Amino acid sequence: MALTIKTRAKGITIPKLDLKGMIEKSVKSMVANKLMLRRDNFVKWVEYFPTYTICDATGEKTLASLLMRVRTHKKFEKLTAKEMELSGASIVEFLDCLQDFGAIEIDTPENMLELI
């Protein structure tokens, strides 16, 4: 059985989907909800650093999670790789979006364990 759709009106336009905009909005709202920010625009005050693990099947280093916080807070919140993928973006796109929003990746200082 085939489904055939015929348009009778010539002026019907199909809106174009801004996929990149939808992904960016999803990433912003996910980070804002995780850190309990009042607005999505406060993502620019976020600091984060990645944690890695070894994949059992391939033996390669993979991203396990991001530990994030607002610059004025001391406590880090964990965002796992599975949660990042639920936003609709790949992990690379997720990290690119964070950088585009102004979030800062924390360099590895000597006292990183004290920060956690």
Secondary structure, 3 states (H helix, E strand, C coil): CCCCCCCCCCCCCCCCCCHHHHHHHHHHHHHHHHCCCCCHHHHHHEEEEEEEEECCCCCCEEEEEEEEEECCCCCCEEEEHHHHHHCCCCHHHHHHHHHHHCCEECCCCCCHHHHC
